Amino acid sequence: MGACIHRLLDDQEWNDVVVALIPSLSLEDKDLLHRLVADDDFFLGEAVAMAIQKRPDQALLTMAQLAAAHAHPQVARAGKLAVKRIHQLGRRPQ
């Protein structure tokens, strides 16, 4: 699916389709995730951060931090929540 999303992003007319696909995307393709978070369309970065919130993993911390530092507040807010979810992974309730 990653190659398909790269092609859709290259066309720049299918971003709403890409946003809809992100929740189903494997979060292992760091180059694609970086491209999505850094895109001018802030909805893409927000969707990636929200996907990380739902499937947090220590390997995604850098991407979550990138989203948290985004200039657009919607992406930054979602990114900060993703970072928080990742940090909570190792904690156990007492």
CORQUI-V315760 format. One record per pair of residues at least 6 apart in sequence whose C-alpha atoms are under 6 Angstrom apart, sorted by the first residue. I is the first residue (numbers start at 1). GAP is how many residues later the second one is. Records with the same first field share a line. If there is no record, write none. Layout:
I=GAP  GAP
//
This chain:
8=6
19=25
23=28
36=8  9
37=8
45=30
46=29
49=29  30  33
50=28
52=30
53=29
56=30
57=29
58=28
64=15  18  19
67=8  9  12
68=8  11  12
69=7
70=6
//
